[in-house]
Amino acid sequence: MRAAIVVTSGDRDGVTASVASALDQTAPDVEVVVVAAGAATRLDLDDARIRFVEGGGTDFAGQVNAALATVRAPLVKIVPAGDRLAPQCIAAQAEALALRPDVGVVFSLVETIDAAGRVSGESRARAAAARTRDELLPALLGDLEIAVASALVRREVLLDEGGLDPLYTTRAAAHDLWLRVLPRFEGLLLADRSARVRATREADRVERTERTVAQLRALEREGTGRFLVALGAGPDDSPRALAAARLALADTMLAADEPALVPFVHRLVGEACELGAAVGSVRAARLAAAGLAGFSPAGTAPARAPLSLAFIAAGDRAEGLAARRRSLARARVEVAAEHGAWAALGRLGRDLSERIAHPGSAEASTSVDPRPLVELSVRIAALSDEILARLRIGRLFHRQAVPVAPAGSTRDGRPSDPTTPGGESA
């Protein structure tokens, strides 16, 4: 079965490594689609199976969607620049899809590699020991991360879901995709480690924020019911099974360590208690650490999510206009904090420019100590990440407030382009 491997743009060495691993597949019928031809034409590779695609901008989702619009192969794999595939990857996953027509996506376990391609560790996915959709789906509300390069997806599934959501500018777009695909299509996780993923910064605040947004939007679409069913809480199950599923999902969401998910945890634990479950001392301690009312010392307020995340979590089920007014009143505080962050960034930038322009007189020193400049640059980078995370949330916050346009049109009422995955651009 023919497969298209989409390689997103990046540094030359990373793109070259990704394309080379795609060309080394044992599967006989593979095409490689490389995004951003301007950079890709400098690759030291000459193969008729390589095709270049322009467009998509710098955002991960935009690049992938630009390539998907040109793909006709029935199977698609997305490989971010720098990630690599084992030679048998496509063949093994395509065989699994051929044997299971009901399966929409097949994942593999991954190995983590450094920039040189050396294996440096194994994916956290191994900890979940998941093999089926029902084992994977609830874990996506926790700390499970499924690398996009580990998946082989049917093209029809991607088209049904509208491609990657351009709201997300990082690989969190893939996390959102799995949360949209797995409730509707069966999925499998193979035991082999056939994807090799380059490690990224663990402290990427923008990507972490976008992953949380994807989780909240999934809960808004599905509620907790679909995830509870995956944990064995069907309508005919006993109260004990229903309570156990709620506690298990609460534990999974606590593992994500995201304040925005705490209200859902609180509700799940309350429902479990109403069904007769007893909260043990270990779980009670974890709930208290999360700041949940009823499980924390007297007088301790429950944890509150940031304004915009709480607003999104409420969605259309917000508690009337009064709740919205309270949220918007809190917005003034966050807007003031954002202005303060921008001002601080400006001051740091001016300080850095001043130090570079006037490093000191020759009489005072024969050399310039670079450490203060490095420390200042690090502070600027961290503050920039924080501001970007706020802007990503603000972008979604704005979209939540805009009425949804009728099918077949964009938000401003113009006809949408049916050839564009997702129906609209960011």
For each residue, the residues with C-beta under 8 A, 3 or more apart:
1: 29 74 75 94 97 98
2: 29 30 31 73 74 75
3: 27 29 30 31 73 74 75 76 77 90 94 152
4: 30 31 32 33 71 72 73 75 76 77 155
5: 22 25 30 31 32 33 76 77 79 85 90
6: 33 35 64 67 68 71 76 77 78 79
7: 15 18 19 22 32 33 34 35 79 80 81
8: 35 36 60 63 64 67 78 79 80 81
9: 15 34 35 36 39 40 58 63 81
10: 14 15 18 80 81 82
11: 14 15 81 82
12: 15 16 39 42 43
13: 16 17 115
14: 10 11 17 18 81 82 115 198
15: 7 9 10 11 12 18 19 34 39 40 43 81 82
16: 12 13 19 20 43 44 45
17: 13 14 20 21 82 84 117
18: 7 10 14 15 21 22 79 80 81 82 83 84
19: 7 15 16 22 23 32 34 43 45 50
20: 16 17 23 24 45 84
21: 17 18 24 25 79 84 85 86 87 196
22: 5 7 18 19 25 30 32 79 85
23: 19 20 30 32 45 47 49 50
24: 20 21 85 87
25: 5 21 22 30 85 87 88 89 90 91
26: 87 88 90 91
27: 3 30 90 91 94
28:
29: 1 2 3
30: 2 3 4 5 22 23 25 27 49 90
31: 2 3 4 5 49 51 73
32: 4 5 7 19 22 23 47 49 50 51
33: 4 5 6 7 51 52 53 67 70 71
34: 7 9 15 19 37 40 43 50 51 52 53
35: 6 7 8 9 40 53 55 56 63 64 66 67
36: 8 9 39 40 52 53 54 56 63
37: 34 40 41 52 53 54
38: 41 54
39: 9 12 15 36 42
40: 9 15 34 35 36 37 43 52
41: 37 38 52
42: 12 39
43: 12 15 16 19 34 40 50
44: 16
45: 16 19 20 23 50
46:
47: 23 32 50
48:
49: 23 30 31 32
50: 19 23 32 34 43 45 47
51: 31 32 33 34 70
52: 33 34 36 37 40 41
53: 33 34 35 36 37 56 66 67 70
54: 36 37 38 66
55: 35 62 63 66
56: 35 36 53 59 62 63 64 65 66 67
57: 62 63
58: 9 62 63
59: 56 62 63 166 168 169 426
60: 8 63 64 80 164 168 169 170 171 173
61: 64 65 163 164 165 166 167 168 169 173 426
62: 55 56 57 58 59 65 66 166 425 426
63: 8 9 35 36 55 56 57 58 59 60 66 67
64: 6 8 35 56 60 61 67 68 78 163 164 173
65: 56 61 62 68 69 163 164 166 420 421 422
66: 35 53 54 55 56 62 63 69 70
67: 6 8 33 35 53 56 63 64 70 71
68: 6 64 65 71 76 155 158 163 421
69: 65 66 419 420 421
70: 33 51 53 66 67
71: 4 6 33 67 68 76 155
72: 4 155
73: 2 3 4 31 76 155
74: 1 2 3 154 155 156
75: 1 2 3 4 90 94 97 152 153 154 155
76: 3 4 5 6 68 71 73 152 153 154 155 158
77: 3 4 5 6 85 89 90 93 149 151 152 153
78: 6 8 64 148 149 151 153 174
79: 5 6 7 8 18 21 22 83 84 85 148 149
80: 7 8 10 18 60 83 148 149 171 198
81: 7 8 9 10 11 14 15 18
82: 10 11 14 15 17 18 115 198
83: 18 79 80 147 149 195 196 197 198
84: 17 18 20 21 79 113 117 149 195 196
85: 5 21 22 24 25 77 79 89 90 149 194 195 196
86: 21 89 192 193 194 195 196
87: 21 24 25 26
88: 25 26 91 92 192 194
89: 25 77 85 86 92 93 108 152 194 195
90: 3 5 25 26 27 30 75 77 85 93 94 152
91: 25 26 27 88 94 95
92: 88 89 95 96 108 190 192 194
93: 77 89 90 96 97 106 108 152 190 194
94: 1 3 27 75 90 91 97 98 152
95: 91 92 98 99
96: 92 93 99 100 103 106 188 190
97: 1 75 93 94 100 101 103 106 152 154
98: 1 94 95
99: 95 96
100: 96 97 103 186 188
101: 97
102: 186
103: 96 97 100 106 185 186 187 188
104: 153 154 157 181 184 185 186 187
105: 151 152 153 154 157 178 181 182 185 187 188
106: 93 96 97 103 151 152 187 188 189 190
107: 125 136 146 150 151 187 188 189 190
108: 89 92 93 150 189 190 192 193 194 195
109: 122 123 125 126 150 189 190 191 192 193 194 195
110: 122 123 125 147 149 150 193 195 196 197
111: 119 121 122 123 193 195 196 197
112: 119 120 121 122 123 196 197 198 199
113: 84 116 117 118 119 120 196 197 198 199
114: 117 118 120 198 199
115: 13 14 82 198
116: 113
117: 17 84 113 114 196
118: 113 114
119: 111 112 113 196
120: 112 113 114 199
121: 111 112 199
122: 109 110 111 112 126 193
123: 109 110 111 112 126 145 147 150 193 197
124: 127 128 143 144 145
125: 107 109 110 128 130 144 145 146 147 150 189
126: 109 122 123 129
127: 124
128: 124 125 135 136 139 144
129: 126 135
130: 125 135 136 139 144 189
131: 135 188 189 191
132: 135 136 186 187 188 189
133: 136 137 182 185 186 187 188 230
134: 137 138 229 230 231
135: 128 129 130 131 132 138 139 189 230
136: 107 128 130 132 133 139 140 144 146 178 182 187 189
137: 133 134 140 182 183 226 227 230
138: 134 135 141 142 227 230 231 248 249 252
139: 128 130 135 136 142 144 252
140: 136 137 144 146 175 178 179 182 215 218
141: 138 215 218 219 227 249 252 253 256 261
142: 138 139 252 253 254 255 256
143: 124 255 256 257
144: 124 125 128 130 136 139 140
145: 123 124 125 175 211
146: 107 125 136 140 150 151 174 175 178
147: 83 110 123 125 150 151 171 174 195 197
148: 78 79 80 151 171 174 177
149: 77 78 79 80 83 84 85 110 195 196 197
150: 107 108 109 110 123 125 146 147 194 195 197
151: 77 78 105 106 107 146 147 148 174 178
152: 3 75 76 77 89 90 93 94 97 105 106
153: 75 76 77 78 104 105 157 158 181
154: 74 75 76 97 104 105 157 158
155: 4 68 71 72 73 74 75 76 158 159
156: 74 159 160
157: 104 105 153 154 160 161 181 185
158: 68 76 153 154 155 161 163 421
159: 155 156 162 163 421
160: 156 157 184
161: 157 158 177 180 181
162: 159 165 421 422 423
163: 61 64 65 68 158 159 421 422
164: 60 61 64 65 168 173 174 176 177 421 422
165: 61 162 168 173 176 177 422
166: 59 61 62 65 422 424 425 426
167: 61 173 176 210 213 395 396 399 426
168: 59 60 61 164 165 172 173 176 210 213 214
169: 59 60 61 173 206 210 392 426
170: 60 173 204 206 207 210
171: 60 80 147 148 174 175 200 207
172: 168 175 176 207 210 211 213 214
173: 60 61 64 164 165 167 168 169 170 176 177 210
174: 78 146 147 148 151 164 171 177 178
175: 140 145 146 171 172 178 179 210 211 214 215
176: 164 165 167 168 172 173 179 180 210 213 214 217 218
177: 148 161 164 165 173 174 180 181
178: 105 136 140 146 151 174 175 181 182 187
179: 140 175 176 182 183 214 215 217 218
180: 161 176 177 183 184 218 221
181: 104 105 153 157 161 177 178 184 185 187
182: 105 133 136 137 140 178 179 185 187
183: 137 179 180 218 221 222 226
184: 104 160 180 181
185: 103 104 105 133 157 181 182
186: 100 102 103 104 132 133
187: 103 104 105 106 107 132 133 136 178 181 182
188: 96 100 103 105 106 107 131 132 133
189: 106 107 108 109 125 130 131 132 135 136
190: 92 93 96 106 107 108 109 194
191: 109 131
192: 86 88 92 108 109
193: 86 108 109 110 111 122 123
194: 85 86 88 89 92 93 108 109 150 190
195: 83 84 85 86 89 108 109 110 111 147 149 150
196: 21 83 84 85 86 110 111 112 113 117 119 149
197: 83 110 111 112 113 123 147 149 150
198: 14 80 82 83 112 113 114 115
199: 112 113 114 120 121
200: 171 204 207
201: 204
202:
203: 208 385
204: 170 200 201 207 208 385
205: 208 209 385 386 388 389
206: 169 170 209 210 385 388 389 392
207: 170 171 172 200 204 210 211
208: 203 204 205 211 212 389
209: 205 206 212 213 389 392 393
210: 167 168 169 170 172 173 175 176 206 207 213 214 392
211: 145 172 175 207 208 214 215
212: 208 209 215 216 256 258 260 261 309
213: 167 168 172 176 209 210 216 217 309 312 392 393 396
214: 168 172 175 176 179 210 211 217 218
215: 140 141 175 179 211 212 218 219 256 258 260 261
216: 212 213 219 220 260 261 309 312 313
217: 176 179 213 214 220 221 312
218: 140 141 176 179 180 183 214 215 221 222
219: 141 215 216 222 223 224 264 313
220: 216 217 312 313 315
221: 180 183 217 218
222: 183 218 219 225 226 227
223: 219 226
224: 219 227 228 246 249 264 267 268
225: 222 228 229
226: 137 183 222 223 229 230
227: 137 138 141 222 224 230 231 249
228: 224 225 231 233 242 245 246 249
229: 134 225 226 232 233 234
230: 133 134 135 137 138 226 227
231: 134 138 227 228 244 245 248 249
232: 229 237 241 244 245
233: 228 229 237 241 242 244 245 246
234: 229 237
235:
236:
237: 232 233 234 241 242 245
238: 241 242
239: 242 243 275 276
240: 243 244 275 276 277
241: 232 233 237 238 244 245
242: 228 233 237 238 239 245 246 275
243: 239 240 246 247 271 272 273 275 276 277
244: 231 232 233 240 241 247 248 272 277
245: 228 231 232 233 237 241 242 248 249
246: 224 228 233 242 243 249 250 268 269 271 272 275 277
247: 243 244 250 251 268 269 272 277 279 283
248: 138 231 244 245 251 252
249: 138 141 224 227 228 231 245 246 252 253 268
250: 246 247 253 254 265 268 269 272
251: 247 248 254 255 283 286
252: 138 139 141 142 248 249 255 256
253: 141 142 249 250 256 258 261 264 265 268
254: 142 250 251 257 261 265 286 287 290
255: 142 143 251 252
256: 141 142 143 212 215 252 253 261
257: 143 254
258: 212 215 253 261 262
259: 262 303 304 305 306 309
260: 212 215 216 263 305 306 309 310 313
261: 141 212 215 216 253 254 256 258 264 265
262: 258 259 265 266 290 291 292 302 303 305
263: 260 266 267 305 310 313
264: 219 224 253 261 267 268 313
265: 250 253 254 261 262 268 269 287 290 292
266: 262 263 269 270 292 293 302
267: 224 263 264 270 271
268: 224 246 247 249 250 253 264 265 271 272
269: 246 247 250 265 266 272 273 279 287 292 295
270: 266 267 273 274
271: 243 246 267 268 274 275
272: 243 244 246 247 250 268 269 275 277 279
273: 243 269 270 276 277 278 279
274: 270 271
275: 239 240 242 243 246 271 272
276: 239 240 243 273
277: 240 243 244 246 247 272 273
278: 273
279: 247 269 272 273 283 284 287 295
280: 283 284
281: 284 285
282: 285 286
283: 247 251 279 280 286 287
284: 279 280 281 287 288 295
285: 281 282 288 289
286: 251 254 282 283 289 290
287: 254 265 269 279 283 284 290 292 295 296
288: 284 285 291 292 295 296 297
289: 285 286
290: 254 262 265 286 287 303
291: 262 288 296 300 301 302 303
292: 262 265 266 269 287 288 295 296 302 303
293: 266 296 301 302
294:
295: 269 279 284 287 288 292
296: 287 288 291 292 293 300 302
297: 288 300
298:
299:
300: 291 296 297
301: 291 293 304
302: 262 266 291 292 293 296
303: 259 262 290 291 292
304: 259 301 310
305: 259 260 262 263 309 310 313
306: 259 260 309 310 334 393
307: 310 311 327 330 331 333 334
308: 311 312 334 393 394 396 397
309: 212 213 216 259 260 305 306 312 313 393
310: 260 263 304 305 306 307 313 314 327
311: 307 308 314 318 324 327 397 400
312: 213 216 217 220 308 309 315 396 397 400
313: 216 219 220 260 263 264 305 309 310
314: 310 311 317 318 319 323 327
315: 220 312 318 400
316:
317: 314
318: 311 314 315 323 324 327
319: 314 322 323
320: 323 324
321: 324 325
322: 319 325 326
323: 314 318 319 320 326 327
324: 311 318 320 321 327 328
325: 321 322 328 329
326: 322 323 329 330
327: 307 310 311 314 318 323 324 330 331
328: 324 325 331 332
329: 325 326 332
330: 307 326 327 333 334
331: 307 327 328 334 335
332: 328 329 335 336
333: 307 330 336 337
334: 306 307 308 330 331 337 338 390
335: 331 332 338 339
336: 332 333 339 340
337: 333 334 340 341
338: 334 335 341 342 387 390
339: 335 336 342 343
340: 336 337 343 344
341: 337 338 344 345 383 386 387 390
342: 338 339 345 346 387
343: 339 340 346 347
344: 340 341 347 348 383
345: 341 342 348 349 380 383 384 387
346: 342 343 349 350
347: 343 344 350 351
348: 344 345 351 352 376 379 380 383
349: 345 346 352 353 380
350: 346 347 353 354
351: 347 348 354 355 376
352: 348 349 355 356 373 376 377 380
353: 349 350 356 357
354: 350 351 357 358
355: 351 352 358 359 372 373 376
356: 352 353 359 373
357: 353 354
358: 354 355
359: 355 356 368
360: 364 365 368
361: 364 365
362: 365 366
363:
364: 360 361
365: 360 361 362 368 369
366: 362
367:
368: 359 360 365
369: 365 372
370: 373 374
371: 374 375
372: 355 369 375 376
373: 352 355 356 370 376 377
374: 370 371 377 378
375: 371 372 378 379
376: 348 351 352 355 372 373 379 380
377: 352 373 374 380 381
378: 374 375 381 382
379: 348 375 376 382 383
380: 345 348 349 352 376 377 383 384
381: 377 378 384 385
382: 378 379 385 386
383: 341 344 345 348 379 380 386 387
384: 345 380 381 387 388
385: 203 204 205 206 381 382 388 389
386: 205 341 382 383 389 390
387: 338 341 342 345 383 384 390 391
388: 205 206 384 385 391 392
389: 205 206 208 209 385 386 392 393
390: 334 338 341 386 387 393 394
391: 387 388 394 395
392: 169 206 209 210 213 388 389 395 396
393: 209 213 306 308 309 389 390 396 397
394: 308 390 391 397 398
395: 167 391 392 398 399 426
396: 167 213 308 312 392 393 399 400
397: 308 311 312 393 394 400 401
398: 394 395 401 402
399: 167 395 396 402
400: 311 312 315 396 397
401: 397 398
402: 398 399 411
403: 411
404: 411
405: 409 410 411 412 413
406: 409
407:
408: 415 416
409: 405 406 413 414 415 416
410: 405 413 414 415 416 423 424
411: 402 403 404 405 424
412: 405
413: 405 409 410
414: 409 410
415: 408 409 410
416: 408 409 410 420 423 424
417: 420 423
418: 423
419: 69
420: 65 69 416 417 423 424 425
421: 65 68 69 158 159 162 163 164
422: 65 162 163 164 165 166 425
423: 162 410 416 417 418 420
424: 166 410 411 416 420
425: 62 166 420 422
426: 59 61 62 166 167 169 395
